[in-house]
Amino acid sequence: MTNQTNGFSFTVNPEAAVSFQDDGIAILHAGSGRLFTSNQTGARIWRGLEQHLSLDAIAEKISTEYQIARTIAREQTIRFLSDLEQHALVQPEVVS
């Protein structure tokens, strides 16, 4: 699954097994056996990736729901995606 953001697309690592909870998300990296958790905002970002939404569309949804500036929502979304990338849960790919 991929999600495009400004010339990059994110591919969800097939070794990532996801469980949505009432209060957020749990992601198991099957290859490393490590478990990662996040709050409801992280779950919304992950759902956006699953729905192939753009970074801006994900940020817009978060901005509207939490009534925060879109720039702040976008920065936080980028930060979360960067964390996912660091833990090999998503992989960026250059879009040609």
C-alpha positions in Angstrom: 0.0 0.0 0.0 1.3 3.4 -0.9 0.6 7.0 0.0 2.0 9.9 -2.0 3.4 13.1 -0.4 5.2 15.8 -2.4 7.2 13.5 -4.7 7.4 10.6 -2.3 5.1 7.7 -1.7 5.0 5.6 1.5 4.7 1.9 1.3 3.5 0.1 4.4 5.9 -2.7 5.3 4.1 -6.0 4.8 5.7 -7.2 8.1 3.6 -4.6 10.0 0.5 -6.1 11.6 -2.0 -3.5 12.9 -4.6 -3.6 15.6 -6.9 -0.6 16.1 -8.0 0.0 19.6 -10.5 2.5 21.1 -7.7 4.7 22.3 -5.3 4.3 19.4 -3.3 1.8 17.4 -0.8 -1.1 18.0 1.6 -2.0 15.3 3.6 -5.2 15.5 6.7 -5.4 13.3 6.7 -9.2 12.7 10.3 -9.2 11.5 11.7 -7.7 14.6 9.1 -8.7 17.1 8.8 -5.1 18.3 5.4 -3.6 19.2 4.7 0.1 18.7 1.7 2.0 19.9 0.2 5.4 19.2 -2.8 7.4 20.2 -6.0 8.1 18.2 -4.2 10.7 16.0 -1.6 8.1 15.0 -4.4 5.7 14.2 -6.0 8.3 12.0 -2.8 8.9 10.1 -2.4 5.1 9.6 -5.9 4.8 8.3 -5.1 7.7 5.9 -2.2 5.6 4.6 -4.4 2.6 4.2 -6.9 4.7 2.2 -4.1 6.1 0.0 -4.8 9.6 1.1 -2.2 12.4 0.4 -0.3 14.0 3.3 -2.4 17.1 2.8 -5.7 15.2 2.9 -4.6 13.4 6.1 -3.5 16.7 7.7 -6.7 18.4 6.6 -8.8 15.7 8.4 -6.7 16.1 11.5 -6.9 19.9 11.4 -10.7 19.8 11.1 -11.3 17.2 13.7 -9.0 18.7 16.4 -9.6 22.3 15.3 -5.9 23.1 14.9 -4.0 24.9 12.1 -3.5 22.8 9.0 0.3 23.7 9.1 0.5 22.2 12.6 -1.4 19.1 11.6 0.8 18.7 8.6 4.0 19.0 10.7 2.8 16.5 13.2 1.7 14.1 10.4 5.2 14.4 8.8 6.8 13.7 12.2 4.7 10.6 12.8 5.5 9.3 9.3 9.2 9.9 10.0 8.8 7.8 13.2 7.1 5.1 11.3 10.0 5.1 8.8 12.6 5.0 11.5 11.0 1.8 12.8 10.7 0.3 9.3 6.9 0.3 9.4 6.7 2.4 6.2 9.2 2.9 3.5 9.5 6.1 1.3 9.8 5.7 -2.4 10.6 8.4 -4.9 7.7 8.9 -7.3 8.8 9.5 -10.9 
